[in-house]
C-alpha cells in the first residue's frame, strides 16, 4: 500500500507537469501522448508475445506514428476537429485493414497469421484513438483542455473511489473470472464518487455556476450522469486490460511504476474515457 501511494503521488505530479502547461501550449499534449502511446504499444506487443501471439511490432509502431502527425498537421493547418477525426478514421482505418492481412500474405506457412494481423490492427486502434482524442481535444477544440483533463483524470478518480469502497464494504464479486478482487460495491462506489467529482468540476470550475436555480439543478443532474457514464467506461477499460492479461498469463504490463505496473496498467481506464471527454467537448461546442 505504501509503495502504491508513493508511486501514485509521483505519477500524478509527472502527469501534471505535462498537462498543466498544455493549457497555454497545447502542443505539449502531443509529446505526452507520444510517450504514453509509444510505451503502451510496446507493452501490448510484449504482452501478446508472452501469450504466444505474434503481432507485428513494425506495423504497430508505424500505425502509432499516424495519430501525432495528423494532430500536429491539424493544429498548424487549422483544420476543424471533424476534419481531423475523419482523416484519422480514414487513414488509420485503411492502415489497420492492411495490417490485418499483411502477416497472412507475407507468411506462406504456419497458423495464426490472420489472428496476429487482427491483433496488430486492434492494438493500433486501442492505443492511438484515445490519445488522438486527447491531442485534438487540446489542440483544436475551444476550451477543450478542461474537457480532456476531465476525460483523463476522472478515470483515476473512479479507480480511487472504487478501490476504497471495495476494500471497505465490498462483498459481492462482479467479474471474478477477469478481476477477482473487484466487487459490485466498489463498482457502484467508483461510479457515484466519480459522478459527484465530475459534477462539482463542471459546476464550479468549468462553468462557475452561482446560485441555486432550475438551470443549475438541471445542469448538475446532466453532469452527474456524465460523470457516472465516464466511470462506467473507465471500468470497462480496466476490465478489458485485465482480460488481456489473464489470457496471455501476465500480472502487469510492465514495471515502470512500482506497485502499479506498466504504462498500460495506469492508462487502461483513461483509454476508454478520453474519447468520451472529446465527445462532451464537441457537444459543448455545438450547444453552449
Backbone as JSON, one array per atom type, in Angstrom:
{
  "sequence": "XXXXXXXXXXXXXXXXXXXXXXXXXXXXXXXXXXXXXXXXXXXXXXXXXXXXXXXXXXXXXXXXXXXXXXXXXXXXXXXXXXXXXXXXXXXXXXXXXXXXXXXXXXXXXXXXXXXXXXXXXXXXXXXXXXXXXXXXXXXXXXXXXXXXXXXXXXXXXXXXXXXXXXXXXXXXXXXXXXXXXXXXXXXXXXXXXXXXXXXXXXXXXXXXXXXXXXXXXXXXXXXXXXXXXXXXXXXXXXXXXXXXXXXXXXXXXXXXXXXXXXXXXXXXXXXXXXXXXXXXXXXXXXXX",
  "N": [[0.82, -1.2, 0.0], [1.9, 1.29, 0.86], [3.93, 1.65, -1.04], [2.38, 1.85, -3.36], [0.97, 4.22, -2.88], [3.03, 6.14, -2.74], [4.18, 5.88, -5.32], [1.91, 6.52, -6.82], [1.57, 9.2, -6.1], [3.89, 10.5, -7.17], [3.53, 9.79, -9.81], [1.19, 11.2, -10.46], [2.13, 13.84, -10.16], [4.01, 13.85, -12.23], [2.35, 13.56, -14.5], [0.85, 15.91, -14.29], [2.84, 17.79, -14.78], [3.06, 17.71, -17.5], [0.4, 18.1, -18.39], [-0.71, 20.48, -17.21], [0.91, 22.71, -18.25], [0.08, 22.45, -20.89], [-2.27, 23.82, -21.1], [-1.62, 26.38, -21.86], [0.28, 25.95, -23.85], [-0.65, 23.93, -26.03], [0.56, 22.04, -27.7], [2.25, 20.56, -26.18], [0.78, 18.46, -25.26], [0.96, 16.66, -27.3], [3.56, 15.65, -27.11], [3.35, 14.37, -24.63], [1.4, 12.43, -25.31], [2.74, 10.94, -27.26], [4.78, 9.76, -25.75], [3.29, 8.21, -23.87], [1.73, 6.63, -25.64], [3.74, 5.35, -27.19], [5.13, 3.74, -25.32], [2.98, 2.23, -24.38], [2.18, 0.78, -26.68], [4.44, -0.84, -27.07], [4.41, -2.31, -24.67], [2.01, -3.68, -24.97], [2.58, -5.23, -27.18], [4.62, -6.89, -26.1], [3.11, -8.19, -24.17], [1.25, -9.75, -25.67], [3.1, -11.32, -26.99], [4.05, -12.83, -24.86], [1.92, -14.49, -24.54], [2.16, -16.25, -26.59], [1.45, -15.14, -29.02], [1.86, -13.24, -32.01], [1.96, -10.32, -32.92], [2.75, -7.71, -35.32], [5.39, -5.74, -34.59], [6.77, -3.63, -36.05], [4.66, -2.75, -37.76], [2.83, -1.93, -35.82], [4.2, 0.2, -34.65], [4.48, 1.91, -36.84], [1.78, 2.42, -37.41], [1.2, 3.72, -35.05], [2.46, 6.15, -35.33], [0.97, 7.66, -37.03], [-1.17, 9.05, -35.77], [-0.07, 11.23, -34.02], [1.23, 12.73, -36.04], [-0.89, 13.54, -37.71], [-2.36, 15.02, -35.82], [-0.63, 17.17, -35.2], [-0.38, 18.3, -37.75], [-3.04, 19.06, -38.16], [-3.27, 21.04, -36.23], [-1.42, 23.09, -37.0], [-2.26, 23.62, -39.59], [-4.73, 24.44, -39.1], [-7.1, 22.88, -39.11], [-10.53, 21.83, -38.85], [-12.06, 20.12, -36.06], [-13.69, 18.02, -36.84], [-12.75, 17.42, -39.38], [-10.16, 16.57, -38.8], [-10.69, 14.27, -37.23], [-12.06, 12.73, -39.13], [-10.05, 12.29, -41.07], [-8.23, 10.87, -39.51], [-9.73, 8.52, -38.97], [-10.1, 7.54, -41.58], [-7.42, 7.24, -42.63], [-6.0, 5.8, -40.62], [-7.78, 3.71, -40.34], [-7.69, 2.47, -42.9], [-5.0, 1.7, -42.85], [-5.02, -0.09, -40.74], [-6.72, -2.08, -41.73], [-5.1, -3.05, -43.77], [-2.96, -3.95, -42.22], [-4.12, -6.06, -40.89], [-4.19, -8.13, -42.72], [-1.67, -8.35, -43.85], [0.35, -9.99, -42.43], [-0.6, -12.6, -43.07], [-0.29, -12.6, -45.81], [2.46, -12.32, -46.17], [3.63, -14.54, -44.85], [3.8, -17.78, -45.89], [3.45, -20.26, -44.74], [2.38, -21.91, -41.67], [0.32, -21.29, -38.77], [-2.14, -19.04, -37.48], [-1.56, -16.49, -38.45], [-3.45, -14.73, -39.51], [-4.86, -14.19, -37.18], [-2.82, -12.9, -35.73], [-2.5, -10.67, -37.33], [-4.97, -9.37, -37.03], [-4.81, -8.81, -34.31], [-2.67, -7.04, -34.37], [-3.79, -4.86, -35.83], [-5.95, -4.2, -34.12], [-4.57, -3.45, -31.82], [-3.28, -1.13, -32.63], [-5.43, 0.67, -33.01], [-6.49, 0.6, -30.41], [-4.49, 1.8, -28.85], [-3.95, 4.26, -30.1], [-6.27, 5.75, -30.83], [-7.61, 6.84, -28.45], [-5.59, 8.59, -27.54], [-5.28, 10.24, -29.72], [-7.7, 11.53, -29.58], [-7.25, 12.93, -27.19], [-5.11, 14.65, -27.96], [-6.18, 16.15, -30.17], [-8.42, 17.2, -28.94], [-7.25, 18.94, -27.11], [-5.81, 20.58, -28.87], [-7.51, 21.58, -30.91], [-10.16, 22.13, -30.13], [-12.22, 24.62, -28.75], [-11.63, 25.68, -25.48], [-11.1, 23.08, -24.94], [-9.24, 21.87, -23.3], [-10.2, 21.74, -20.66], [-12.16, 19.78, -20.8], [-10.78, 17.54, -21.72], [-8.98, 17.15, -19.67], [-10.78, 16.38, -17.75], [-11.65, 13.96, -18.93], [-9.28, 12.54, -18.76], [-8.42, 12.5, -16.0], [-10.7, 11.77, -14.58], [-11.07, 9.05, -14.78], [-9.15, 8.01, -13.08], [-10.02, 9.08, -10.69], [-12.38, 7.65, -10.44], [-11.25, 5.08, -10.14], [-9.97, 5.35, -7.65], [-12.13, 5.84, -5.84], [-13.56, 3.48, -6.29], [-11.73, 1.56, -5.43], [-11.34, 2.09, -2.63], [-13.96, 1.93, -1.71], [-14.54, -0.7, -2.35], [-12.63, -2.08, -0.79], [-13.51, -1.38, 1.74], [-16.33, -2.05, 2.04], [-16.87, -3.97, 0.2], [-18.26, -6.98, -0.99], [-19.61, -8.61, -2.83], [-18.68, -10.22, -5.67], [-17.96, -9.03, -8.96], [-16.84, -9.5, -11.56], [-15.37, -12.1, -11.36], [-13.95, -13.94, -12.92], [-12.34, -12.41, -14.46], [-11.28, -10.23, -12.97], [-10.61, -10.88, -9.88], [-10.78, -9.41, -7.45], [-12.49, -7.29, -7.69], [-15.59, -5.75, -6.86], [-19.24, -5.5, -6.74], [-20.01, -3.49, -5.01], [-17.71, -1.85, -4.95], [-17.64, -1.1, -7.64], [-20.03, 0.4, -7.92], [-19.57, 2.36, -5.97], [-17.31, 3.62, -7.07], [-18.45, 4.68, -9.41], [-20.44, 6.45, -8.43], [-18.89, 8.18, -6.83], [-17.14, 9.25, -8.75], [-19.04, 10.51, -10.38], [-20.0, 12.55, -8.69], [-17.66, 14.1, -8.3], [-17.08, 14.89, -10.95], [-19.41, 16.35, -11.51], [-19.16, 18.5, -9.67], [-16.8, 19.57, -10.63], [-17.44, 20.52, -13.24], [-19.54, 22.25, -12.57], [-18.42, 24.13, -10.74], [-15.78, 24.74, -11.53], [-15.4, 24.71, -14.39], [-17.74, 25.99, -15.56], [-18.44, 27.71, -13.58], [-20.84, 28.12, -12.02], [-23.31, 29.92, -10.22], [-25.44, 30.3, -7.49], [-28.61, 28.86, -6.67], [-30.51, 27.68, -8.99], [-33.11, 26.7, -11.32], [-31.98, 26.03, -13.78], [-29.32, 25.54, -13.0], [-29.64, 23.33, -11.34], [-30.63, 21.46, -13.19], [-28.44, 21.36, -14.95], [-26.53, 20.32, -13.2], [-27.57, 17.8, -12.73], [-27.27, 16.69, -15.28], [-24.44, 16.75, -15.58], [-23.75, 15.09, -13.49], [-24.76, 12.64, -14.4], [-23.16, 12.35, -16.67], [-20.65, 12.07, -15.43], [-21.08, 9.65, -14.15], [-21.36, 7.94, -16.37], [-18.8, 8.21, -17.45], [-17.32, 6.92, -15.49], [-18.32, 4.32, -15.76], [-17.39, 3.67, -18.35], [-14.69, 3.86, -17.8], [-14.3, 1.69, -16.05], [-14.95, -0.43, -17.72], [-12.83, -0.25, -19.51], [-10.74, -0.92, -17.8], [-11.41, -3.56, -17.19], [-11.12, -4.75, -19.71], [-8.34, -4.53, -20.14], [-7.49, -6.12, -18.01], [-8.6, -8.55, -18.78], [-7.11, -9.16, -21.09], [-4.58, -9.47, -19.91], [-5.04, -11.74, -18.33], [-5.59, -13.64, -20.31], [-3.15, -13.86, -21.63], [-1.47, -14.54, -19.61], [-0.01, -12.87, -17.73], [0.94, -10.71, -14.99], [1.27, -7.91, -14.74], [1.57, -5.2, -17.11], [4.03, -4.02, -17.26], [6.92, -2.67, -15.49], [7.32, -0.07, -14.87], [6.11, 1.67, -13.06], [6.4, 1.2, -9.83], [4.5, -0.98, -7.84], [2.24, -0.38, -9.23], [2.52, -1.2, -11.88], [2.84, -1.25, -15.42], [2.81, 1.21, -18.15], [0.37, 0.81, -19.49], [-1.1, -0.32, -17.45], [-1.68, 1.88, -15.96], [-3.02, 3.57, -17.69], [-5.1, 2.2, -18.86], [-7.81, 2.54, -18.16], [-8.2, 5.24, -18.78], [-7.93, 5.22, -21.52], [-10.43, 4.55, -22.37], [-12.01, 6.59, -21.48], [-11.11, 9.03, -22.47], [-11.99, 9.4, -25.23], [-14.7, 9.85, -24.66], [-14.51, 12.2, -23.21], [-13.72, 13.95, -25.27], [-16.0, 13.8, -26.85], [-17.91, 15.01, -25.2], [-16.81, 17.57, -25.14], [-17.1, 18.38, -27.81], [-19.9, 18.37, -28.06], [-20.47, 20.37, -26.2], [-19.32, 22.51, -27.51], [-21.02, 22.74, -29.65], [-23.57, 23.27, -28.57], [-23.44, 25.15, -26.5]],
  "CA": [[0.0, 0.0, 0.0], [2.77, 2.45, 0.95], [4.59, 1.79, -2.33], [1.38, 2.31, -4.32], [0.66, 5.62, -2.6], [4.2, 6.95, -3.14], [4.25, 5.87, -6.78], [0.75, 7.26, -7.32], [1.81, 10.63, -5.9], [4.87, 10.98, -8.15], [2.92, 9.63, -11.12], [0.28, 12.33, -10.64], [2.96, 15.02, -10.37], [4.58, 13.74, -13.57], [1.3, 13.84, -15.48], [0.52, 17.33, -14.19], [3.92, 18.57, -15.4], [2.74, 17.78, -18.92], [-0.97, 18.53, -18.68], [-0.95, 21.88, -16.82], [1.44, 23.64, -19.26], [-0.62, 22.34, -22.17], [-3.34, 24.8, -21.13], [-1.09, 27.52, -22.6], [1.0, 25.42, -25.01], [-1.31, 22.63, -26.24], [1.42, 21.09, -28.41], [2.87, 19.69, -25.17], [-0.04, 17.26, -25.16], [1.45, 15.72, -28.31], [4.73, 15.0, -26.51], [2.8, 13.47, -23.62], [0.71, 11.33, -25.98], [3.74, 10.1, -27.93], [5.44, 8.96, -24.71], [2.34, 7.22, -23.36], [1.37, 5.72, -26.71], [4.89, 4.53, -27.58], [5.37, 2.73, -24.29], [1.8, 1.35, -24.33], [2.25, -0.12, -27.82], [5.48, -1.85, -26.82], [3.93, -3.19, -23.6], [0.97, -4.55, -25.52], [3.29, -6.21, -28.03], [5.28, -7.86, -25.21], [2.07, -8.98, -23.51], [0.77, -10.75, -26.61], [4.2, -12.25, -27.24], [4.07, -13.74, -23.71], [0.82, -15.44, -24.74], [2.45, -16.98, -27.83], [0.86, -14.46, -30.17], [2.97, -12.51, -32.62], [1.62, -9.14, -33.72], [3.9, -7.08, -35.96], [5.82, -4.52, -33.92], [6.97, -2.53, -37.02], [3.37, -2.22, -38.19], [2.25, -1.24, -34.67], [4.91, 1.48, -34.49], [4.1, 2.75, -37.99], [0.41, 2.87, -37.17], [1.19, 4.64, -33.92], [3.01, 7.45, -35.73], [-0.02, 8.39, -37.82], [-2.0, 9.93, -34.93], [0.57, 12.51, -33.69], [1.5, 13.51, -37.26], [-2.16, 14.16, -38.09], [-2.74, 16.01, -34.81], [0.23, 18.35, -35.4], [-0.78, 18.9, -39.03], [-4.34, 19.7, -37.94], [-3.06, 22.23, -35.42], [-0.73, 24.15, -37.74], [-3.04, 23.93, -40.78], [-6.0, 24.97, -38.6], [-8.24, 22.05, -39.52], [-11.63, 21.64, -37.91], [-11.97, 18.85, -35.34], [-14.36, 16.97, -37.62], [-11.83, 17.06, -40.47], [-9.06, 15.8, -38.2], [-11.2, 12.94, -36.87], [-12.37, 11.99, -40.36], [-8.79, 11.85, -41.67], [-7.69, 9.8, -38.66], [-10.5, 7.3, -39.2], [-9.83, 7.03, -42.93], [-6.03, 6.83, -42.81], [-5.68, 4.73, -39.68], [-8.65, 2.59, -40.67], [-7.1, 1.78, -44.06], [-3.74, 1.08, -42.43], [-5.35, -1.25, -39.89], [-7.23, -3.12, -42.62], [-3.93, -3.65, -44.42], [-2.17, -4.65, -41.2], [-4.81, -7.29, -40.51], [-3.96, -9.21, -43.7], [-0.26, -8.41, -44.28], [1.06, -11.19, -41.95], [-1.04, -13.78, -43.81], [0.25, -12.51, -47.16], [3.92, -12.49, -46.13], [3.99, -15.88, -44.41], [3.1, -18.81, -46.65], [3.18, -21.42, -43.9], [2.14, -21.63, -40.26], [-1.04, -20.93, -38.39], [-2.3, -17.9, -36.58], [-1.12, -15.22, -39.0], [-4.6, -13.83, -39.58], [-5.1, -13.77, -35.8], [-1.79, -11.92, -35.38], [-2.79, -9.44, -38.07], [-6.11, -8.71, -36.37], [-4.29, -8.28, -33.05], [-1.87, -5.86, -34.72], [-4.71, -3.77, -36.18], [-6.7, -3.82, -32.92], [-3.64, -2.79, -30.9], [-3.05, 0.22, -33.13], [-6.61, 1.46, -32.67], [-6.62, 0.65, -28.96], [-3.52, 2.72, -28.25], [-3.83, 5.57, -30.75], [-7.51, 6.53, -30.91], [-7.83, 7.69, -27.26], [-4.58, 9.64, -27.46], [-5.61, 11.2, -30.78], [-8.78, 12.35, -29.0], [-6.62, 13.85, -26.24], [-4.33, 15.67, -28.67], [-7.04, 17.05, -30.95], [-9.25, 17.93, -27.99], [-6.42, 20.02, -26.58], [-5.29, 21.45, -29.92], [-8.46, 22.1, -31.89], [-11.47, 22.47, -29.57], [-12.2, 25.77, -27.83], [-11.72, 25.25, -24.08], [-11.02, 21.62, -24.92], [-8.35, 21.44, -22.22], [-10.99, 21.43, -19.47], [-12.88, 18.53, -21.03], [-9.83, 16.44, -21.84], [-8.49, 16.91, -18.31], [-11.82, 15.57, -17.1], [-11.57, 12.62, -19.51], [-8.05, 11.87, -18.32], [-8.31, 12.31, -14.56], [-11.92, 11.19, -14.0], [-10.89, 7.6, -14.7], [-8.38, 7.72, -11.85], [-10.92, 9.38, -9.58], [-13.24, 6.47, -10.35], [-10.45, 3.99, -9.59], [-9.73, 5.59, -6.22], [-13.39, 5.6, -5.11], [-13.9, 2.06, -6.41], [-10.79, 0.79, -4.6], [-11.59, 2.26, -1.2], [-15.29, 1.4, -1.42], [-14.43, -2.16, -2.4], [-11.87, -2.55, 0.38], [-14.27, -1.11, 2.96], [-17.61, -2.75, 2.17], [-17.05, -4.88, -0.93], [-18.51, -8.39, -0.67], [-20.17, -9.35, -3.95], [-17.79, -10.17, -6.82], [-18.65, -8.62, -10.17], [-16.28, -10.25, -12.7], [-14.28, -12.87, -10.75], [-13.15, -14.65, -13.93], [-11.42, -11.43, -15.06], [-10.61, -9.49, -11.89], [-11.22, -11.5, -8.68], [-10.92, -8.52, -6.31], [-13.48, -6.24, -7.93], [-16.92, -6.06, -6.33], [-20.32, -4.61, -7.13], [-19.98, -2.31, -4.13], [-16.64, -1.0, -5.44], [-18.06, -0.58, -8.93], [-21.03, 1.44, -7.69], [-18.9, 3.44, -5.24], [-16.48, 4.34, -8.02], [-19.3, 5.43, -10.34], [-21.07, 7.56, -7.72], [-17.84, 9.12, -6.45], [-16.71, 9.93, -9.97], [-20.13, 11.38, -10.82], [-20.04, 13.73, -7.82], [-16.49, 14.93, -8.58], [-17.27, 15.48, -12.28], [-20.46, 17.36, -11.37], [-18.59, 19.67, -8.99], [-15.78, 20.12, -11.52], [-18.09, 21.31, -14.28], [-20.36, 23.32, -11.97], [-17.66, 25.15, -10.01], [-14.51, 25.1, -12.17], [-15.51, 25.0, -15.83], [-18.78, 26.97, -15.86], [-18.52, 28.65, -12.44], [-22.24, 28.42, -11.76], [-23.51, 30.58, -8.93], [-26.85, 30.43, -7.15], [-29.41, 27.66, -6.84], [-31.6, 27.93, -9.92], [-33.59, 25.5, -12.04], [-30.97, 25.7, -14.79], [-28.16, 24.98, -12.34], [-30.02, 21.98, -10.89], [-30.69, 20.63, -14.39], [-27.07, 21.19, -15.41], [-25.86, 19.43, -12.25], [-28.07, 16.43, -13.0], [-26.64, 16.24, -16.52], [-23.02, 16.49, -15.36], [-23.67, 13.91, -12.64], [-24.96, 11.48, -15.28], [-21.95, 12.24, -17.49], [-19.61, 11.52, -14.57], [-21.42, 8.24, -13.94], [-21.03, 7.25, -17.62], [-17.34, 8.18, -17.56], [-16.84, 5.86, -14.6], [-18.67, 3.04, -16.38], [-16.42, 3.45, -19.43], [-13.4, 3.64, -17.15], [-14.24, 0.33, -15.51], [-14.91, -1.34, -18.87], [-11.45, -0.22, -19.98], [-9.93, -1.67, -16.84], [-11.73, -4.99, -17.36], [-10.52, -5.23, -20.96], [-6.91, -4.71, -19.9], [-7.34, -7.29, -17.13], [-8.93, -9.73, -19.58], [-5.94, -9.46, -21.93], [-3.51, -10.0, -19.04], [-5.38, -13.12, -17.94], [-5.5, -14.51, -21.47], [-1.74, -14.08, -22.0], [-0.78, -15.09, -18.44], [0.92, -11.96, -17.06], [0.35, -9.98, -13.87], [1.28, -6.5, -15.1], [2.11, -4.93, -18.44], [5.41, -3.56, -17.13], [7.39, -2.37, -14.14], [7.72, 1.34, -14.83], [5.57, 2.3, -11.86], [6.39, 0.19, -8.76], [3.23, -1.09, -7.13], [1.14, -0.15, -10.16], [2.75, -1.92, -13.12], [3.36, -0.52, -16.57], [2.06, 2.35, -18.66], [-0.99, 0.38, -19.77], [-1.79, -0.53, -16.18], [-2.11, 3.18, -15.45], [-3.85, 4.31, -18.65], [-6.13, 1.36, -19.47], [-9.12, 3.16, -17.94], [-8.23, 6.52, -19.49], [-8.1, 4.97, -22.95], [-11.86, 4.45, -22.66], [-12.71, 7.81, -21.07], [-10.66, 10.18, -23.27], [-12.93, 9.68, -26.33], [-15.93, 10.41, -24.1], [-14.18, 13.59, -22.9], [-13.77, 14.71, -26.52], [-17.4, 13.86, -27.26], [-18.56, 16.04, -24.37], [-16.26, 18.85, -25.58], [-17.71, 18.72, -29.1], [-21.29, 18.71, -27.78], [-20.47, 21.68, -25.54], [-19.0, 23.49, -28.54], [-22.18, 22.88, -30.54], [-24.83, 23.66, -27.91], [-23.27, 26.16, -25.45]],
  "C": [[0.86, 1.27, 0.0], [3.44, 2.72, -0.38], [3.62, 2.34, -3.38], [1.07, 3.79, -4.14], [1.8, 6.53, -3.06], [4.3, 7.04, -4.65], [3.11, 6.67, -7.38], [0.95, 8.76, -7.2], [2.76, 11.17, -6.96], [4.35, 10.83, -9.58], [2.01, 10.81, -11.43], [1.04, 13.62, -10.91], [3.53, 15.02, -11.79], [3.57, 14.06, -14.65], [0.94, 15.32, -15.48], [1.58, 18.22, -14.84], [3.76, 18.67, -16.91], [1.4, 18.48, -19.17], [-1.21, 20.0, -18.35], [-0.36, 22.86, -17.83], [0.72, 23.58, -20.6], [-1.85, 23.23, -22.24], [-2.92, 26.01, -21.94], [-0.36, 27.11, -23.87], [0.46, 24.02, -25.32], [-0.48, 21.6, -26.98], [2.12, 20.14, -27.44], [2.08, 18.39, -25.02], [0.37, 16.21, -26.19], [2.65, 14.94, -27.77], [4.28, 13.97, -25.48], [2.18, 12.23, -24.27], [1.68, 10.38, -26.67], [4.45, 9.2, -26.91], [4.51, 7.84, -24.22], [2.03, 6.18, -24.43], [2.51, 4.8, -27.11], [5.15, 3.4, -26.59], [4.21, 1.73, -24.25], [1.82, 0.34, -25.49], [3.28, -1.22, -27.59], [5.04, -2.83, -25.73], [2.87, -4.16, -24.11], [1.59, -5.62, -26.41], [3.94, -7.29, -27.17], [4.25, -8.75, -24.52], [1.56, -10.08, -24.43], [1.85, -11.78, -26.93], [4.31, -13.27, -26.1], [2.99, -14.79, -23.81], [0.94, -16.21, -26.04], [1.64, -16.44, -29.01], [1.92, -13.52, -30.72], [2.49, -11.37, -33.52], [2.89, -8.51, -34.27], [4.25, -5.77, -35.27], [6.1, -3.39, -34.91], [5.67, -1.91, -37.5], [2.7, -1.45, -37.05], [2.88, 0.13, -34.48], [4.51, 2.44, -35.62], [2.68, 3.29, -37.82], [0.31, 3.87, -36.04], [1.67, 6.03, -34.27], [1.97, 8.31, -36.44], [-0.75, 9.43, -36.98], [-1.3, 11.25, -34.58], [0.88, 13.37, -34.91], [0.23, 14.24, -37.71], [-2.57, 15.26, -37.12], [-1.93, 17.31, -34.99], [-0.15, 19.07, -36.69], [-2.1, 19.65, -38.87], [-4.19, 21.01, -37.18], [-2.48, 23.38, -36.24], [-1.48, 24.55, -39.02], [-4.44, 24.41, -40.44], [-7.21, 24.2, -39.16], [-9.31, 22.08, -38.44], [-11.5, 20.27, -37.26], [-12.61, 17.72, -36.13], [-13.49, 16.5, -38.77], [-10.71, 16.19, -39.93], [-9.52, 14.39, -37.85], [-11.49, 12.09, -38.1], [-11.09, 11.47, -41.01], [-8.15, 10.75, -40.84], [-8.4, 8.48, -38.94], [-10.18, 6.69, -40.55], [-8.42, 6.47, -43.06], [-5.68, 5.66, -41.89], [-6.53, 3.49, -39.97], [-8.11, 1.78, -41.84], [-5.82, 1.05, -43.67], [-4.02, -0.17, -41.59], [-5.92, -2.4, -40.72], [-6.07, -3.83, -43.32], [-3.12, -4.47, -43.42], [-2.8, -5.98, -40.8], [-4.5, -8.45, -41.45], [-2.5, -9.36, -44.12], [0.46, -9.65, -43.74], [0.66, -12.46, -42.71], [-0.49, -13.8, -45.23], [1.75, -12.83, -47.18], [4.3, -13.92, -45.82], [3.14, -16.92, -45.14], [2.68, -19.98, -45.77], [2.95, -20.99, -42.45], [0.72, -21.18, -40.01], [-1.04, -19.66, -37.53], [-1.93, -16.57, -37.16], [-2.27, -14.22, -39.15], [-4.95, -13.3, -38.19], [-4.1, -12.69, -35.4], [-2.02, -10.59, -36.1], [-3.93, -8.66, -37.44], [-5.67, -8.1, -35.04], [-3.47, -7.02, -33.31], [-2.77, -4.66, -34.99], [-5.46, -3.27, -34.95], [-5.82, -3.05, -31.94], [-3.38, -1.35, -31.32], [-4.22, 1.13, -32.76], [-6.75, 1.66, -31.16], [-5.71, 1.7, -28.33], [-3.54, 4.12, -28.84], [-5.12, 6.4, -30.74], [-7.74, 7.39, -29.67], [-6.84, 8.85, -27.19], [-4.76, 10.66, -28.58], [-6.74, 12.11, -30.3], [-8.21, 13.37, -28.02], [-5.91, 14.99, -26.96], [-5.24, 16.66, -29.4], [-8.0, 17.82, -30.05], [-8.51, 19.12, -27.41], [-6.09, 21.07, -27.65], [-6.37, 22.2, -30.69], [-9.78, 22.59, -31.31], [-11.35, 23.64, -28.6], [-12.49, 25.3, -26.41], [-11.65, 23.73, -23.93], [-10.18, 21.08, -23.78], [-9.16, 20.98, -21.01], [-11.71, 20.08, -19.61], [-11.93, 17.34, -21.1], [-9.18, 16.13, -20.49], [-9.5, 16.07, -17.54], [-11.76, 14.13, -17.61], [-10.37, 11.84, -19.03], [-8.09, 11.52, -16.84], [-9.54, 11.66, -13.93], [-11.8, 9.68, -13.87], [-10.14, 7.22, -13.44], [-9.18, 8.06, -10.6], [-11.85, 8.19, -9.35], [-12.5, 5.29, -9.73], [-10.26, 4.13, -8.09], [-10.99, 5.3, -5.41], [-13.77, 4.12, -5.15], [-13.02, 1.22, -5.49], [-11.16, 0.88, -3.13], [-12.99, 1.78, -0.81], [-15.25, -0.12, -1.38], [-13.72, -2.73, -1.2], [-12.7, -2.43, 1.65], [-15.51, -1.99, 3.1], [-17.84, -3.78, 1.07], [-17.21, -6.34, -0.52], [-18.9, -9.21, -1.9], [-19.29, -9.16, -5.2], [-18.58, -9.83, -8.08], [-18.15, -9.37, -11.4], [-15.11, -11.1, -12.18], [-13.41, -13.62, -11.76], [-12.15, -13.72, -14.63], [-10.59, -10.75, -13.98], [-11.23, -9.92, -10.56], [-11.5, -10.53, -7.53], [-12.02, -7.48, -6.48], [-14.87, -6.69, -7.5], [-17.96, -5.09, -6.88], [-20.31, -3.34, -6.3], [-18.9, -1.32, -4.59], [-17.0, -0.34, -6.76], [-19.03, 0.58, -8.76], [-20.41, 2.64, -6.97], [-18.03, 4.28, -6.15], [-17.31, 5.21, -8.94], [-19.93, 6.64, -9.66], [-20.04, 8.62, -7.33], [-17.35, 9.91, -7.64], [-17.77, 10.92, -10.44], [-20.18, 12.67, -10.0], [-18.87, 14.67, -8.14], [-16.62, 15.62, -9.93], [-18.32, 16.58, -12.24], [-19.9, 18.64, -10.75], [-17.56, 20.36, -9.88], [-16.41, 21.02, -12.58], [-18.89, 22.48, -13.7], [-19.51, 24.47, -11.45], [-16.4, 25.61, -10.73], [-14.7, 25.53, -13.62], [-16.52, 26.12, -16.09], [-19.03, 27.97, -14.74], [-19.96, 29.09, -12.17], [-22.4, 28.98, -10.35], [-25.01, 30.73, -8.67], [-27.63, 29.17, -7.49], [-30.62, 27.99, -7.71], [-32.01, 26.63, -10.59], [-32.56, 25.05, -13.07], [-29.74, 25.05, -14.16], [-28.44, 23.55, -11.87], [-30.04, 21.02, -12.07], [-29.28, 20.34, -14.92], [-26.31, 20.22, -14.51], [-26.29, 17.99, -12.45], [-27.39, 15.86, -14.24], [-25.17, 15.89, -16.3], [-22.81, 15.3, -14.43], [-23.81, 12.64, -13.48], [-23.73, 11.26, -16.16], [-20.81, 11.63, -16.68], [-19.82, 10.04, -14.31], [-21.04, 7.42, -15.18], [-19.52, 7.15, -17.82], [-16.77, 7.07, -16.7], [-17.14, 4.48, -15.18], [-17.69, 2.7, -17.49], [-15.04, 3.15, -18.87], [-13.26, 2.2, -16.67], [-14.26, -0.72, -16.62], [-13.49, -1.41, -19.43], [-10.52, -1.01, -19.08], [-10.16, -3.17, -16.98], [-11.11, -5.55, -18.64], [-9.04, -5.48, -20.78], [-6.65, -5.92, -19.01], [-7.61, -8.59, -17.89], [-7.75, -10.14, -20.46], [-4.83, -10.06, -21.09], [-3.8, -11.44, -18.63], [-5.21, -14.08, -19.11], [-4.04, -14.82, -21.84], [-0.89, -14.53, -20.82], [0.26, -14.19, -17.81], [0.18, -11.23, -15.95], [0.2, -8.5, -14.19], [1.87, -6.33, -16.5], [3.57, -4.49, -18.4], [5.75, -3.28, -15.69], [7.83, -0.92, -14.0], [7.31, 2.0, -13.53], [5.45, 1.25, -10.76], [5.07, 0.19, -7.99], [2.02, -0.91, -8.02], [1.29, -0.94, -11.46], [3.32, -1.04, -14.2], [2.48, 0.65, -16.99], [0.6, 1.98, -18.91], [-1.79, 0.13, -18.49], [-2.31, 0.77, -15.6], [-3.09, 3.88, -16.38], [-4.95, 3.47, -19.3], [-7.52, 1.96, -19.32], [-9.25, 4.45, -18.75], [-8.42, 6.34, -20.99], [-9.57, 4.87, -23.33], [-12.61, 5.73, -22.29], [-12.29, 9.04, -21.89], [-11.58, 10.44, -24.47], [-14.24, 10.28, -25.83], [-15.71, 11.87, -23.71], [-14.24, 14.46, -24.14], [-15.21, 14.85, -27.0], [-18.16, 14.93, -26.49], [-18.09, 17.43, -24.81], [-16.91, 19.31, -26.88], [-19.17, 19.11, -28.9], [-21.39, 20.09, -27.12], [-20.21, 22.8, -26.55], [-20.22, 23.77, -29.42], [-23.38, 23.54, -29.86], [-24.68, 24.74, -26.84], [-22.57, 27.38, -26.02]]
}
